[in-house]
Amino acid sequence: MGEMSNFQLGVIGALFLSVASSVSIVICNKALMSNLGFPFATTLTSWHLMVTFCTLHAAQRLNLFVSKSVDLKTVMLFGILNGISIGFLNLSLGFNSIGFYQMTKLAIIPFTVLLETIFLKKQFSSKIKFSLSLLLVGVGIASITDLQLNFVGTILSLLAIITTCVGQILTNTIQKKLNVSSTQLLYQSAPFQAAILFVSGPLVDQMLTKQNVFAYKYSPVVLAFIILSCLIAVSVNFSTFLVIGKTSPVTYQVLGHLKTCLVLGFGYTLLHDPFTGRNILGILIAVFGMGLYSYFCTEENKKKQLASDLPLASQVKDKDSLPLLAGKNVGNQNEENHETKKLSKDSVI
């Protein structure tokens, strides 16, 4: 029970860190791009990842965490895939209307559920699906304004959805299969993500903005906001891997839509963005859907924990009823009990 409580506290801490850092960086980047006129989002993301890697490298040198080597080919492909997904998302935003881009982000949840069901044989209850549907409807009402379709934008959106879903599923799978922490995986993959975006970022940004990032005149205020954005990004990148590793890609996407609602609220409060009754209604529906999702997930986790504890209790009862001559087998049973506890802990979504 103590291990379970610590695990739940760790999950809550990861979720809070993810929400706080993501909302902070959105507000910082919005001020940087909208108010200060720095539109180079993809290049900025490559700088985020470079600073993240340098920070983790310094932490590793200070023995704050132990680096664990992972198969180079796996990490390299994983890092490149995540870098490409960021590029496709930015291109999707550039070639589509805001409304269609929001539809692209909403489509990530059902597509992730579909991929996990087909390839990982993961089962989602009807209650979970209902809460996710309610969440998507609420976010759609709150954030989607117009839907302007075009062929190139649609293709880019599909590629963004596929690469994002696969990247997030792999983040969860690699951490569990290879027994690496979120910090270790981020440390190994960040250089490859940064490299692919550092090379492609200026080209993507020039295609979208018709401006050259290297010809931009950097004022002290712009540089200060870039540095602040990079520092916040360390927390964003770390918490992303932490949340996906401790929960699931679907839960991370649900959390992402909570951030969308919070950004809308903070945008209205701090930046005086336009806000309507439709936004309020959508946010309320989305928050209710998120609450249901959290409740149903908690209930299902309790059932799984109870189901895994039943065999453990029966083993303990059988052990107590053994004759003295069977004492030499107690050590083996204790090892089995330890493994059962470990499995029951790892089975929590």
Beta strands, then each sheet from edge to edge (+ up, - down):
end
